[in-house]
Amino acid sequence: MLCSVIVQDTSPEAQRRYYELLGQLSPEQRLARAARLSHATRELALAGIRQQQPQLDETEVKIALAERLYGRGTADRIARRLRADSRRGP
């Protein structure tokens, strides 16, 4: 399996072994791992936003994440929706 990502802190042997083990997983197992990694990455990004901007409420934190991930235009659309939803209540 070829990988286009060059890892700087892992030996070639360890990287080869990682991809060998990854190749032994079923598609379902690989998808589950990818979903967990995506979730963990999102949580780290949220934690970073909260640490850098502790004055933001949770709605504003979500908007800041949307801007990081999708850009200002999309974040603005998400912000309008989140703010409208928060005014409506649970």
LINHULIN-V592296 format. One record per residue. N is the residue number from 1. PSI is psi in whole degrees, 0 to 359 (* if undefined). OMEGA is omega in whole degrees, 0 to 359 (999 if undefined). Layout:
n={N & N}
psi={PSI & PSI}
omega={OMEGA & OMEGA}
//
This chain:
n={1 & 2 & 3 & 4 & 5 & 6 & 7 & 8 & 9 & 10 & 11 & 12 & 13 & 14 & 15 & 16 & 17 & 18 & 19 & 20 & 21 & 22 & 23 & 24 & 25 & 26 & 27 & 28 & 29 & 30 & 31 & 32 & 33 & 34 & 35 & 36 & 37 & 38 & 39 & 40 & 41 & 42 & 43 & 44 & 45 & 46 & 47 & 48 & 49 & 50 & 51 & 52 & 53 & 54 & 55 & 56 & 57 & 58 & 59 & 60 & 61 & 62 & 63 & 64 & 65 & 66 & 67 & 68 & 69 & 70 & 71 & 72 & 73 & 74 & 75 & 76 & 77 & 78 & 79 & 80 & 81 & 82 & 83 & 84 & 85 & 86 & 87 & 88 & 89 & 90}
psi={128 & 148 & 131 & 354 & 129 & 118 & 126 & 337 & 15 & 136 & 152 & 324 & 316 & 320 & 318 & 316 & 320 & 312 & 331 & 312 & 319 & 322 & 341 & 349 & 151 & 162 & 322 & 319 & 319 & 319 & 318 & 319 & 317 & 319 & 318 & 319 & 318 & 316 & 315 & 320 & 317 & 316 & 321 & 319 & 317 & 317 & 320 & 317 & 315 & 322 & 319 & 332 & 68 & 346 & 347 & 139 & 175 & 325 & 315 & 327 & 316 & 322 & 318 & 321 & 316 & 321 & 318 & 319 & 321 & 353 & 168 & 316 & 313 & 320 & 322 & 318 & 318 & 320 & 315 & 316 & 314 & 318 & 320 & 316 & 321 & 331 & 330 & 331 & 182 & *}
omega={178 & 179 & 182 & 180 & 177 & 181 & 184 & 187 & 181 & 179 & 178 & 180 & 179 & 179 & 178 & 180 & 178 & 181 & 175 & 179 & 178 & 179 & 179 & 180 & 175 & 176 & 179 & 179 & 178 & 178 & 179 & 178 & 179 & 179 & 178 & 179 & 178 & 179 & 180 & 179 & 178 & 180 & 177 & 178 & 178 & 179 & 178 & 178 & 180 & 180 & 182 & 184 & 186 & 180 & 183 & 172 & 186 & 177 & 180 & 176 & 178 & 178 & 178 & 177 & 179 & 179 & 178 & 186 & 192 & 180 & 187 & 183 & 179 & 179 & 178 & 179 & 178 & 180 & 179 & 181 & 181 & 180 & 177 & 179 & 182 & 177 & 179 & 181 & 186 & 999}
//
